[in-house]
Amino acid sequence: MPASFVVQTFELDRKWLRPGNRDVAPTENGALKRAEAIAGWMPGNAALRIVADDETGELDSVAILGQFGEVPQDFAEQVSGG
């Protein structure tokens, strides 16, 4: 199963962090570099590796490659399905 790489941004909404835009990157390194660059002007973001079955769309795994700035406290649990 091929991996996809995404940068998930977070925005402040009345003192709460909420998911913002998602940006797809072509490589793991590209996702990390993009996340680092975005960190300068967003409250927080995370670079993710997502592995899913192309045919069924079934999610196999999600891994946090890096976090920059503020992310919700339970973000790692949400990503791992906990």
PLY file of the C-alpha trace (Angstrom):
ply
format ascii 1.0
element vertex 82
property float x
property float y
property float z
element edge 81
property int vertex1
property int vertex2
end_header
0.00 0.00 0.00
1.45 3.35 -1.00
1.83 6.15 1.53
0.49 9.68 1.25
2.07 12.64 3.02
-0.04 15.45 4.44
0.52 18.60 6.46
-2.44 19.26 8.79
-2.59 22.86 10.02
-4.29 24.08 13.19
-5.91 27.46 13.74
-6.95 29.26 16.90
-10.70 29.75 17.26
-11.67 31.48 20.52
-8.63 30.05 22.33
-9.27 26.53 20.96
-7.14 24.82 18.35
-9.15 23.47 15.46
-8.05 21.73 12.26
-7.31 24.06 9.39
-6.27 23.25 5.85
-4.58 20.04 4.76
-1.77 20.23 2.27
-0.59 17.14 0.36
3.16 16.71 -0.17
4.84 14.35 -2.64
7.37 12.91 -0.16
7.97 12.47 3.57
10.82 14.98 3.44
8.61 17.39 1.49
5.90 17.16 4.15
8.40 17.88 6.94
9.92 20.85 5.07
6.47 22.27 4.27
5.37 21.85 7.90
8.50 23.66 9.12
7.91 26.51 6.67
4.24 26.88 7.63
5.16 26.90 11.34
6.28 30.51 11.00
2.76 31.80 10.37
0.34 29.16 11.72
-0.27 28.40 15.42
0.64 24.77 14.77
0.74 21.91 12.31
1.74 18.29 11.92
3.29 16.32 9.08
1.61 12.93 8.64
2.23 9.69 6.74
-1.04 8.02 5.79
-1.19 4.48 4.43
-4.49 3.36 2.94
-5.71 0.76 0.46
-6.17 2.48 -2.92
-9.06 0.25 -3.92
-11.15 0.20 -0.75
-9.95 3.43 0.85
-9.50 1.50 4.10
-7.03 3.20 6.41
-4.07 1.01 7.36
-2.00 3.42 9.46
-1.30 7.05 10.26
2.01 8.23 11.70
2.99 11.68 12.92
6.30 12.55 11.24
6.70 15.86 13.07
4.76 18.49 15.01
5.47 22.20 14.95
3.96 24.83 17.21
0.75 24.05 19.07
-1.39 21.02 18.28
-4.37 19.75 20.28
-3.33 17.73 23.35
-5.22 14.67 22.18
-4.04 14.87 18.56
-1.70 11.85 18.82
-4.51 9.78 20.33
-6.92 10.84 17.59
-4.41 9.94 14.88
-3.66 6.51 16.34
-7.37 5.79 16.78
-7.19 5.89 20.60
0 1
1 2
2 3
3 4
4 5
5 6
6 7
7 8
8 9
9 10
10 11
11 12
12 13
13 14
14 15
15 16
16 17
17 18
18 19
19 20
20 21
21 22
22 23
23 24
24 25
25 26
26 27
27 28
28 29
29 30
30 31
31 32
32 33
33 34
34 35
35 36
36 37
37 38
38 39
39 40
40 41
41 42
42 43
43 44
44 45
45 46
46 47
47 48
48 49
49 50
50 51
51 52
52 53
53 54
54 55
55 56
56 57
57 58
58 59
59 60
60 61
61 62
62 63
63 64
64 65
65 66
66 67
67 68
68 69
69 70
70 71
71 72
72 73
73 74
74 75
75 76
76 77
77 78
78 79
79 80
80 81
